[in-house]
Amino acid sequence: MLSRLVLVLLLLSTWWRGEAQKIILGEGKSPQIKVRASSNWQAPKWADSASAINTINGKGLNAPLYAASRFLYQATLGYDLREVERTAAMGYDQWINEQMTIPPSLMLVKLDEVIRESINWHYLNGGDSSEVPNYFSSLHFNYSWWDLNLKNKDLLRQRVALALSELLVISANSDLGGFGNAMCSYYDIFIRNAFGNYFDILKEVTYHPSMGVYLSHLNNPKTNVAENIRPDENYAREIMQLFTIGLFELNMDGTLRKDGAGNAIPTYTQRDIQELAKIFTGMSFSRLRMNPNGGTLDTSFFPNYLYLGDPTRPMRMFDEYHEPGSKLLFGKYSTQWPQSGDEDIEEALRLLFNHPNVPPFVCKQLIQRLVKSNPSPSYVSRVARVFVNDGKGVRGNMAAVLRAILLDDEARTCEWLEDEHNGQLREPILRYSHFVHAVGVEQYYNRYYNSSYEFFDNTGQIPLHSPSVFNFYMPSFQPKGNITAENLVAPEFQIYNSKTSIGFMNMVNNWIYDYVMYSWIDKDPYTVLVIDELKNLAREPEVLLNRIDLMLTHGNMSEGTRNIIRNVVSRMTTGDYRNDRVRLALYLTMVSPDYAIFK
C-alpha cells in the first residue's frame, strides 16, 4: 500500500457503452476499482482504516494535515492532533485571525497562582511559615512558563513571545535569577505586545527594571567630572547593536551595504554610544516594596538594591539625575533641549525605530526564529517592507509582520521545502515543548511545574536563561564545514556539541521511559506521557509511524528512517508489545536527523 501518496487526482480514460469517458479518482471517487494490500486494519473506535482503497479514493491523502502540522510548528510552541485537523480545515489565514483575537495568558498572573499553590502545598506537607521565601526565583518563572504553555489557548502569541525574548534578551544568569516576578513581568512585555507595535516593545523594554538591572541603566547617573563619574554605556550599546540597527548598514533585503571600496559601513561610533548613554540616565524604581502606595524618594535613587524596588513596575525618571543638554547622535541628529528626561528618551527611541536598518535587521531575525535559518534576500525584503508600511501607513505593526512571515511562499510552498538550503536545527526548548504537546502528558494534580534545570544542564537552553545578552546563539553563527563553505548560517548549532547532543538523547529517554517533567516541590508527582491513543495504533507499525510522522516530522520522515523504525518495532510481538512499540518509535524519531532538522 502506498504510504506517501502525493497526487490528489488521477485521470483515466476507459470505454463504457462504446464511448470514451473520463473518470476522476480521488475526492471520494473510486468507481468499480479494487485495490489489494497487506492490511485493512482499523483502530478501535476509529472511523478510518488502513484500507487499500484509501490510496486512490482521496481518504488516504495526508498532505493537508502534514502541511498544517508544519505550519503549527512554526506558529506555536506545540499542538495536538485536533489542532492539526482544525487548522487544515479552516486555513492558515483564518487560524491567524482567530489567534489574534484570543486574550493574552500572562506570566505574572500565572506566577501568583503558582506561588499560592506552592505555599499551600508546603503547609499541607507539614511545612511552617519560616521556610516560605520572601522572594520567588527563576525556578518559579520556569514553573509558570510550563504550566501556562500547557493550558493556554493563545498559541501564536506565546510562540512570538519566545522569539522576542531571544532578541531583546535578559537572563536569570544575573541578579535577576532571584526574582521570578521580575522575569515574568519582563516576559509579559512580549506576550502583551506580540501583535502590537515594535516601538512599544522597545519602549517598554527600555523602562523595565529587569532590563535596567541586566544592562545597568537603572540608577544610571549623569556626568560628574569632579568625581570622575560618567553614564554607563551598556544599554546604549546593546539597544543599537542587538535590538534595533545592528553593527553595519543594511539593504532592505538584509544584505550589507558597501562603501566605494567594498567595505561594510558601520551604523554607529563610540561617540554615538557615549551620547546615547547620556540619554539613558536618571531612571530608577517607581515604587518601593515597603511602600506599595507611594513612589520612590529622590534619596532612594542610590543605591541599586533590587530587593527594595518593585521590579514589575516601569522605571520612572528622576530629572535631577538626568544628563542635561542636547545630545548629538549619528553625527547629525541633535536632541531638543530643554526637555524632560522622558522626552529625551522618547526622541532617541523614535530616532532608532525609524532608522532604515530596523526593518531588515528585526525581520530577518524573526524569520530565523520562526521559519528558517537562511531566508532569501527577497523573503527578508518582502517582510521588511511590511514592517515599514503595513498597508495602512503604520510602521512596526507586528501583526502584519507575523502574517507576512508565516504566509510567505518561502515559508509555505513545496518548492522551498525541497530546497537544500532550507530549514534549521530545531531549538532544544522547541523540541521539548513540541514533543510534550504532540504526544500528550498528565500530572495527578494537573499542574505542570517543571524546574527545567536538568534539561538546561543537558541541552544549554531554557527561556530567559541565556549566558549573555547575545542570546544562546548569534544569528550569524556559522559552524565549521559545509555550512560555512556555502556561506550559510546555522545559529542553533552554536549550542550543539557532543555534550548537548548526548544530553538531549538522554532527556528523550527520560521523557519516554520515566518522567517528562518534575518540580522541586516535596512529594509532587511527576508529569508523564499519555500514550493510550498511540498504543491503539501500534498493532500496525505503519499506522503508528504515519501518526508519528504527522505530529513530529510533518510528513518528512525519510524512507530510510521509516524502514529502520518499522523493522525494529515489528519484531516486538510479545508481552506489552504495543507499549514497547510506541515508546521505541517515539525515541528513535526524536533522536533522528529527520526530526533534528526542521524543513
C-alpha positions in Angstrom: 0.0 0.0 0.0 1.3 3.4 -0.8 2.5 5.2 2.3 3.1 8.6 0.9 0.6 9.4 -1.9 1.3 12.8 -3.4 -1.1 13.0 -6.4 -4.6 14.2 -5.5 -6.3 13.3 -8.7 -5.7 10.6 -11.3 -7.2 11.0 -14.7 -8.1 7.8 -16.5 -9.8 7.0 -19.8 -12.0 4.0 -20.3 -14.6 2.7 -22.6 -18.2 2.4 -21.4 -21.2 1.6 -23.7 -18.9 2.2 -26.6 -18.0 5.7 -25.6 -14.8 7.1 -24.1 -15.3 8.7 -20.8 -13.0 10.4 -18.2 -13.1 9.1 -14.7 -11.8 11.2 -11.9 -10.2 9.3 -9.0 -9.9 10.9 -5.6 -12.2 13.2 -3.7 -14.2 10.2 -2.6 -14.5 8.7 -6.1 -13.1 5.2 -7.0 -15.8 3.6 -9.3 -15.6 -0.2 -9.7 -11.9 -0.4 -8.7 -10.5 -2.9 -6.3 -7.2 -2.5 -4.6 -5.4 -5.1 -2.6 -2.9 -4.5 0.3 -1.3 -6.4 3.2 -3.6 -4.8 5.8 -7.1 -3.3 6.2 -6.7 -2.8 9.9 -8.9 -0.4 11.7 -8.0 1.1 15.1 -10.6 0.7 17.9 -13.3 3.4 17.8 -11.8 4.8 14.6 -13.9 5.6 11.6 -10.9 5.4 9.3 -8.9 2.3 8.5 -5.8 1.3 6.6 -7.9 0.0 3.8 -6.1 -0.2 0.5 -8.9 1.6 -1.4 -7.9 4.7 0.6 -4.8 5.0 -1.6 -6.9 6.2 -4.6 -10.2 7.5 -3.2 -8.6 10.5 -1.5 -9.1 9.4 2.1 -5.5 8.3 2.3 -4.2 11.7 1.4 -2.4 13.3 4.4 -0.8 16.2 2.6 -3.1 18.9 4.0 -2.5 17.5 7.5 1.3 17.3 7.0 1.3 20.9 5.8 -0.8 22.1 8.8 1.5 20.3 11.2 4.5 22.0 9.7 2.7 25.4 9.8 1.8 24.9 13.5 5.4 24.1 14.4 6.4 27.5 13.0 3.5 29.3 14.7 3.2 27.6 18.1 5.1 26.1 21.0 3.2 22.8 20.4 -0.1 21.4 19.3 -2.2 18.2 19.3 -3.9 16.2 16.6 -7.2 18.1 17.0 -5.4 21.4 16.3 -3.8 20.0 13.2 -7.1 18.8 11.8 -8.8 22.1 12.8 -6.1 24.2 11.2 -6.1 22.2 8.0 -9.9 22.6 7.7 -10.0 26.4 8.5 -6.9 27.6 6.6 -3.8 29.4 7.9 -5.1 32.9 7.4 -8.2 32.3 9.3 -6.3 30.5 12.0 -4.0 33.5 12.4 -7.0 35.8 12.6 -8.6 33.7 15.3 -5.3 33.6 17.3 -5.0 37.4 17.2 -8.4 37.7 18.9 -7.5 35.4 21.9 -6.7 37.4 25.1 -3.1 37.0 26.3 -2.2 34.5 29.0 0.2 36.4 31.2 3.1 35.1 33.2 2.8 37.4 36.2 -0.8 36.2 36.7 0.3 32.6 36.4 3.2 33.3 38.8 0.7 34.4 41.5 -1.2 31.2 41.0 2.0 29.1 41.2 3.1 30.9 44.4 -0.2 30.4 46.1 -0.3 26.7 45.1 3.3 26.1 46.2 2.8 27.7 49.6 -0.5 25.8 50.2 1.3 22.5 49.2 4.1 23.4 51.6 1.7 23.8 54.5 -0.2 20.7 53.6 3.0 18.7 53.9 3.8 20.0 57.3 6.0 23.0 56.5 5.9 26.2 58.5 6.0 29.9 57.6 9.7 30.3 58.5 10.5 28.2 55.4 8.5 30.3 52.9 10.9 32.6 51.0 10.4 36.3 50.7 11.3 36.2 47.1 10.4 33.7 44.4 13.1 32.9 41.9 13.7 31.9 38.3 12.6 28.4 39.4 9.1 29.8 39.8 9.4 31.6 36.4 10.1 28.1 34.9 7.1 26.6 36.8 4.9 29.4 35.4 6.2 29.2 31.8 5.4 25.4 31.5 2.1 25.5 33.3 0.9 28.4 31.3 2.0 26.9 28.0 0.3 23.6 28.6 -3.0 25.2 29.4 -3.2 28.3 27.2 -5.1 29.0 24.0 -3.1 31.9 22.7 -0.7 29.7 20.8 0.7 32.1 18.3 1.1 34.9 20.9 3.3 32.6 23.1 5.4 31.5 20.2 6.2 35.1 19.2 6.9 36.0 22.8 9.6 33.3 23.0 11.1 34.6 19.7 11.2 38.2 21.0 12.7 37.1 24.3 15.7 35.8 22.3 16.0 39.1 20.5 15.6 41.6 23.4 17.5 39.5 26.0 17.6 39.4 29.7 18.8 36.4 31.7 18.4 34.6 35.0 22.1 34.3 34.9 22.4 37.6 36.7 20.9 39.3 39.8 17.5 38.7 38.2 17.7 35.0 38.9 16.5 35.5 42.4 13.4 37.4 41.3 10.8 35.4 39.4 8.4 38.3 39.4 10.9 40.5 37.6 11.4 37.8 34.9 7.7 37.1 34.5 6.8 40.8 34.2 9.5 41.3 31.6 8.4 38.3 29.6 4.8 39.7 29.7 6.0 42.6 27.5 6.3 40.2 24.6 3.1 38.4 25.3 1.1 41.6 25.5 2.7 43.2 22.5 3.2 40.2 20.3 0.6 41.6 17.8 1.3 45.3 18.8 4.0 47.7 17.6 7.7 47.1 17.8 8.2 50.7 19.1 6.0 50.0 22.1 8.0 46.8 22.7 11.3 48.8 22.5 9.9 51.5 24.9 8.6 49.0 27.5 11.9 47.1 27.4 13.8 50.4 27.9 11.8 51.3 31.0 11.6 47.8 32.5 13.6 47.4 35.8 14.7 43.9 34.6 16.5 45.4 31.6 17.6 48.3 33.8 19.3 45.8 36.1 20.6 43.5 33.4 22.2 46.2 31.2 22.8 48.6 34.1 20.9 51.7 33.1 18.8 51.6 36.3 20.2 54.3 38.6 22.5 55.4 35.7 23.9 58.7 36.8 24.6 61.9 34.9 28.2 63.1 34.3 30.1 64.3 37.3 33.6 65.3 36.2 34.8 66.2 39.7 34.1 62.7 40.9 35.1 61.1 37.6 31.5 59.7 37.0 30.3 59.0 33.5 27.0 57.5 32.3 27.0 53.7 32.0 27.2 52.8 28.2 26.0 49.2 28.4 22.3 49.7 27.4 23.2 52.4 24.9 25.5 50.0 23.1 23.2 47.0 23.1 20.0 48.7 22.1 21.7 49.7 18.9 23.8 46.6 18.3 21.2 43.9 19.3 17.7 45.4 19.5 17.4 47.8 16.6 20.1 48.6 13.9 22.9 46.2 14.2 26.6 46.8 13.5 26.5 47.6 9.8 24.2 49.3 7.4 21.8 47.0 5.6 19.8 47.0 2.4 16.1 46.3 2.7 16.8 42.7 1.9 19.1 42.2 4.8 22.3 42.2 2.8 25.2 44.5 3.7 25.6 47.9 2.1 29.1 48.7 1.0 31.1 51.8 0.5 33.1 52.7 -2.6 35.9 50.5 -1.5 33.6 47.5 -1.0 33.7 47.7 2.8 30.8 47.3 5.2 29.5 50.6 6.6 29.3 50.9 10.4 26.0 52.1 11.8 27.4 53.9 14.8 30.6 55.0 16.5 31.9 55.1 20.1 30.8 58.8 20.2 27.2 57.7 19.4 27.3 55.2 22.3 28.6 57.9 24.7 25.9 60.4 23.6 23.1 57.9 23.8 24.3 56.8 27.2 23.6 60.3 28.4 20.0 59.9 27.4 19.5 56.7 29.4 20.3 58.5 32.7 18.1 59.3 35.7 15.8 56.2 35.8 15.1 54.2 38.9 12.4 52.2 40.6 9.0 53.8 40.5 7.8 52.0 43.7 9.5 50.6 46.8 8.2 47.3 48.2 8.0 48.7 51.7 5.6 51.5 50.5 3.3 49.9 47.9 1.2 53.0 47.6 4.0 55.5 47.1 6.8 56.3 44.7 10.5 56.2 45.4 12.1 59.2 47.0 14.9 61.2 45.5 17.2 60.0 48.2 16.5 56.4 47.2 17.9 56.8 43.7 21.1 55.3 45.1 22.0 52.5 45.9 20.6 50.0 43.4 19.1 47.3 45.7 16.9 45.0 43.6 15.2 43.6 46.6 13.9 47.0 47.7 12.3 48.1 44.5 9.3 46.8 42.7 10.6 45.1 39.5 7.2 44.7 38.0 6.6 48.4 37.5 8.2 50.6 34.8 11.1 52.7 36.0 10.4 56.4 36.5 12.5 59.4 35.5 14.3 61.5 38.2 15.2 64.6 36.1 17.7 65.9 38.6 19.8 62.8 37.9 19.3 63.0 34.1 22.1 64.3 31.9 21.1 67.9 30.8 21.8 69.4 27.4 21.4 68.3 23.7 22.9 65.0 22.6 24.3 64.6 19.1 23.5 61.2 17.6 24.9 59.7 14.4 26.8 62.9 13.8 23.8 64.8 12.6 20.7 64.4 14.9 20.7 66.7 17.9 18.0 66.1 20.6 15.9 69.0 21.7 16.8 71.0 24.9 15.4 71.9 27.3 13.1 68.9 27.7 12.4 66.2 30.3 14.4 63.0 30.6 11.3 61.1 29.4 11.1 63.3 26.3 14.8 62.8 25.7 14.3 59.0 25.7 11.2 59.2 23.5 13.1 61.2 20.9 16.0 58.8 20.9 13.8 55.8 20.7 11.9 57.3 17.8 15.2 58.0 16.0 16.4 54.4 16.4 13.0 53.0 15.5 12.9 55.0 12.3 16.4 54.0 11.2 16.3 52.2 7.8 18.2 49.3 9.3 15.5 48.3 11.8 13.0 46.6 9.3 15.6 44.2 7.8 17.5 43.7 11.0 14.5 42.7 13.1 12.5 40.9 10.4 15.4 38.6 9.4 15.9 37.5 13.0 12.1 36.9 13.4 12.2 34.7 10.3 15.2 32.8 11.7 13.3 32.2 14.9 10.0 31.1 13.3 10.8 29.6 9.9 14.3 29.0 8.7 18.0 29.9 9.3 18.7 31.3 5.8 15.8 33.3 4.4 16.4 34.5 0.8 17.0 38.3 0.4 13.7 38.6 -1.4 11.9 36.9 1.6 13.5 39.3 4.0 12.7 42.3 1.7 9.0 41.3 1.4 8.6 41.1 5.2 10.8 44.2 5.9 8.6 46.3 3.6 5.5 45.3 5.6 7.4 46.4 8.7 7.9 49.8 7.0 4.3 50.1 6.0 1.6 47.6 6.9 -0.6 48.9 4.1 -2.3 51.5 6.3 0.8 53.7 6.8 1.8 52.1 10.1 5.5 51.2 10.8 6.4 48.3 13.0 3.0 46.6 13.1 3.9 43.2 14.5 0.6 41.6 13.5 1.2 42.4 9.8 4.8 41.4 10.0 4.0 38.0 11.5 1.3 37.4 8.9 3.9 38.2 6.2 6.4 35.8 7.7 4.1 32.9 8.2 2.2 33.1 4.9 5.0 33.9 2.6 5.6 31.4 -0.3 9.0 30.7 1.1 7.5 29.5 4.3 4.7 27.6 2.7 5.4 26.1 -0.7 6.8 22.7 -1.7 9.4 24.4 -3.9 11.1 25.8 -0.9 10.5 22.8 1.2 12.7 20.8 -1.2 15.5 23.4 -1.3 18.7 22.1 0.2 19.4 25.3 1.9 16.0 25.5 3.5 15.5 24.6 7.2 17.0 24.9 10.6 18.3 22.9 13.5 15.4 22.8 16.0 16.0 24.7 19.2 16.2 22.4 22.2 13.3 24.2 24.0 11.1 23.9 21.0 11.8 20.2 20.7 10.8 19.7 24.3 7.6 21.8 24.1 6.7 20.3 20.7 7.1 16.7 21.9 5.1 17.3 25.1 2.1 18.8 23.2 2.2 16.3 20.3 2.2 13.2 22.4 0.3 14.4 25.5 1.1 14.4 29.2 -0.7 14.2 32.5 0.0 15.2 36.1 -2.0 14.0 39.0 -2.9 17.5 40.2 -3.0 19.0 36.7 -0.1 21.3 37.5 2.8 21.3 35.1 5.5 22.8 37.3 8.8 22.0 35.5 12.0 23.0 37.2 13.7 22.6 33.7 17.2 22.7 35.2 18.0 19.2 34.2 17.1 19.9 30.7 19.1 23.2 30.8 22.2 21.3 32.0 21.8 18.7 29.2 20.9 21.0 26.3 22.0 24.5 27.2 18.6 26.2 26.7 15.5 27.2 28.6 13.7 30.6 28.3 15.3 33.6 29.8 18.5 31.7 30.9 20.9 32.6 28.1 24.6 33.0 29.1 24.7 36.6 27.9 22.8 39.4 26.2 23.9 37.8 22.9 21.3 35.1 23.5 22.1 31.4 23.3 23.4 31.8 19.8 24.2 34.6 17.4 22.0 34.9 14.3 25.2 35.0 12.1 26.8 31.9 13.6 28.5 29.5 11.1 29.7 26.1 12.2 32.8 24.9 10.5 32.3 22.7 7.5 29.9 22.7 4.6 27.6 25.4 6.1 30.4 27.9 6.2 31.7 26.8 2.8 28.3 27.5 1.3 28.2 30.9 3.1 25.2 29.9 5.1 24.4 30.4 8.8 23.1 27.9 11.4 22.6 29.8 14.7 21.3 26.9 16.8 24.5 24.9 16.1 26.3 27.3 18.5 25.0 25.3 21.4 25.1 22.0 19.6 28.1 19.9 20.6 28.9 16.4 21.9 27.6 17.2 25.4 24.3 18.7 24.4 23.8 16.2 21.6 24.1 13.2 24.0 22.4 15.2 26.7 19.3 15.7 24.5 19.2 11.9 23.8 19.3 11.2 27.5 16.5 13.6 28.1 14.3 12.0 25.5 15.0 8.7 27.1 13.8 10.1 30.4 10.6 11.5 28.8 9.7 8.3 27.2 10.6 5.7 29.8 10.3 7.7 33.1 9.2 11.3 33.6 8.6 14.2 31.3 8.7 16.9 33.9 9.1 17.3 37.6 9.1 20.1 40.2 11.2 20.7 43.3 8.1 20.7 45.4 8.3 18.0 48.0 6.1 14.9 47.2 4.8 16.5 44.0 4.0 13.7 41.4 5.9 13.6 38.1 4.4 14.6 34.8 4.3 11.6 32.5 3.4 10.7 28.9 -0.1 9.7 27.9 0.2 7.1 25.0 -3.1 5.3 25.1 -4.1 6.5 21.7 -0.8 5.7 20.2 -0.9 2.2 21.7 -4.2 1.7 19.8 -2.4 2.4 16.6 0.7 0.3 17.4 -0.9 -3.0 16.3 0.2 -2.0 12.8 3.7 -0.4 12.8 2.9 1.5 9.6 -0.2 3.1 11.0 1.8 4.1 14.2 4.6 5.6 12.1 2.1 7.6 10.0 0.8 9.3 13.1 4.3 10.0 14.5 5.3 11.3 11.1 2.3 13.6 11.0 2.8 15.0 14.5 6.6 15.1 14.8 8.2 15.2 11.4 5.3 16.8 9.4 5.3 14.2 6.7 9.1 14.5 6.1 10.2 11.2 7.7 12.6 9.7 5.2 12.1 6.2 3.9 15.5 5.2 5.5 14.4 6.3 8.9 10.9 4.8 8.5 12.4 1.5 7.5 14.8 1.4 10.4 12.0 2.1 12.9 9.5 -0.2 11.2 11.9 -3.1 11.2 12.8 -2.8 14.8 9.3 -2.3 16.3 7.8 -5.0 14.1 9.9 -7.6 16.0 8.2 -6.6 19.2 5.4 -9.1 19.4 5.2 -10.4 23.0 4.2 -9.0 26.3 3.0 -5.4 26.3 4.4 -5.1 22.8 2.2 -2.1 21.7 3.5 -0.1 24.7 7.1 -1.1 23.7 6.5 -0.2 20.1 5.2 3.2 20.8 8.0 4.2 23.2 10.8 2.9 21.0 9.3 4.5 17.8 9.0 7.8 19.6 12.5 7.6 20.9 14.0 6.7 17.5 12.1 9.5 15.8 13.1 12.2 18.3 16.8 11.4 18.0 16.8 11.0 14.2 18.2 13.6 11.8 14.7 13.8 10.2 13.4 15.3 13.4 16.5 17.3 14.4 16.4 19.4 11.2 13.1 21.2 10.6 12.4 21.6 6.9 
